[in-house]
């Protein structure tokens, strides 16, 4: 099982195609907060205002289906 944030999954989601090609029995749990949480934490930690870290997510089910996953 892989537990990913929505932003982290979007940065590495192409690996889902590799998992399908390799016929891996993998479950991916995506935690959806609509933002780049780690980047926001770094910005705030350095005293910068929150900037450019909010986004709308794609349809992750359709993404998985497009890669050949269920």
Secondary structure, DSSP 4 states (H G I P E B T S, - for coil): -EEEEHHHHHHHTTHHHHHHHTT----EEEE--SB-HHHHHHHHHTTPPP-S-B-----HHHHHHHTT--
